[in-house]
Amino acid sequence: MKARVLLWASIASYAAGFGSLSVLRQRAFNTGRYDLGNMVQTVWNTAHGHFLQMTSGDGRQISRLAAHFDPILAAFAPLWWIWPSPDLLLVTQAVTVALGALPVFWLAHKHLHSERAGLAFAFAYLLYPATEWLTLNEFHPVALACPFLLFAFWYLDEDRLVPFSVFAVLAMTTKEEIGLVVAGSGLWYAFRRRRLAGGAIAGASLLVSVLAIAVVIPHFNAGAESAFYGRDDAIGGSAGGIAKTVVTHPWRILEQAFQSGDVHYLLHLLLPLGLLFVLAPIALVAALPELALNLLSATPTQTSIHFHYTAGAIPPLVIASVLGAAALARRVPTRTGAIAVAAVAVALAANWKLGAVPLWGAVPGGEDFQKDAWRVTAHDRIAAQAVSLVPPHAVVSATNVLGAHLSARHQVLSLPKLADATWVAVDETRSSYADRSAPLPAAAALVRLRRNPHWSLVFERDGVLIFHKRST
């Protein structure tokens, strides 16, 4: 009973703490039009009758499904009617990820025959640096796949295929490649339990990902493959190109997968789990698709635990660690408690070194990535005052940081794109990657706006500017 009270207390503390940090990061303008703003706009449009619509970088109104297969965003529309705020998405993400500790507890309790061991591995999941950074990386639907996959595996381990199917389907609606992770779980089930059912799960889940990647996204993207294949140009740049490279130049795949940054990524992802997962290699298979996608990408954020690209890898790694600990405990049954304590100790040490808890940024040797991202400054309050001047339904063009606060509308553009915008919002002091990689630098667009007699500067303070287009 005491273990379960501690479990729920830890879940509540995580949800409250990381939910608050996520909201504070939004208040401190440490989110962006890419990506929180995209999700907010998609939910807003769905809630207002424009199913999964968003504004593309070039100013077109497109379906969210042209970029990623994450229709679960539509489920937030009814909630938006009750709580119309980006905080809805951020808090929901924190609470849902926290609840992933429940199936971890159940699984460890079952296989290690100890509530204390179950509690230890639930703690290890919540202390896992990748879990915390996933929670704080703005809002991404795929983050919800992490707890959904954990629940799905628990029910699979219990041979309860109906609730397994519910959570597996929910997970597969969060991003196109999550079907590959579910397929890996099916292979585990086929190998360990029921061959026919496991094979069916693997085949059906693989089919979902294939259809999402090869049919749904191209259908909504004017027949083209996902633009994100450009991240894999070094190894083929498309599904077919990658397959050809695997056959004709396999060494190129290995070279791309094991560069120095990739090795650091693997160490940061694997060492906090104490390498227990190596004792459960079949369960580990489910992590391979997500790890391969990240390691083969030329995009640095995909090989960092600070971003959402770990969502599909965390569940199988944690599950394999629990099953690995159980395998070790069977060999030395008198050491179950020591194994559980060691798992928590390793997770705590890793959290101090790599975790997202703000306290560690002030400790020598602790993680200092975005250590002050949750602090709301005077500049942030000025920015909040500025964006409040933009009418809620006006078409606005904004720099990336301000765009996250202006996306709850039908159409929002990214500077320097103006099109039919009647308002422009700029923060000259905080240029993000989206502003720097725009077709024309945002700074050049500002020069033109200042000189344009059709635009008036209605707010200028501390580098934050608001322009309004004069009526003609």
Sequence and secondary structure as in RCSB ss.txt:
>XXXX:A:sequence
MKARVLLWASIASYAAGFGSLSVLRQRAFNTGRYDLGNMVQTVWNTAHGHFLQMTSGDGRQISRLAAHFDPILAA
FAPLWWIWPSPDLLLVTQAVTVALGALPVFWLAHKHLHSERAGLAFAFAYLLYPATEWLTLNEFHPVALACPFLL
FAFWYLDEDRLVPFSVFAVLAMTTKEEIGLVVAGSGLWYAFRRRRLAGGAIAGASLLVSVLAIAVVIPHFNAGAE
SAFYGRDDAIGGSAGGIAKTVVTHPWRILEQAFQSGDVHYLLHLLLPLGLLFVLAPIALVAALPELALNLLSATP
TQTSIHFHYTAGAIPPLVIASVLGAAALARRVPTRTGAIAVAAVAVALAANWKLGAVPLWGAVPGGEDFQKDAWR
VTAHDRIAAQAVSLVPPHAVVSATNVLGAHLSARHQVLSLPKLADATWVAVDETRSSYADRSAPLPAAAALVRLR
RNPHWSLVFERDGVLIFHKRST
>XXXX:A:secstr
 HHHHHHHHHHHHHHHHHHHHHHHHHHTT   IIIIIHHHHHHHHHHTT TTEEE TTS EEEGGGT   GGGGG
GHHHHHHS SHHHHHHHHHHHHHHTHHHHHHHHHHHHT HHHHHHHHHHHHH HHHHHHHHSS  GGGGHHHHHH
HHHHHHHTT HHHHHHHHHHHHTS TTHHHHHHHHHHHHHHHT HHHHHHHHHHHHHHHHHIIIIIHHHHTTT  
 GGGGGGGGGTSSHHHHHHHHHH HHHHHHHHTSHHHHHHHHHHHGGGTTGGGG HHHHGGGHHHHHHHHT S G
GGG TTSGGGTTTHHHHHHHHHHHHHHHHHHSGGGHHHHHHHHHHHHHHHHHHH   GGGGGSTTS  TTTTTT 
  HHHHHHHHHHTTS TTS EEE HHHHTTS SSS EEETT  TT SEEEEETT   HHHHTSSS HHHHHHHHH
H TTEEEEEEETTEEEEEE   
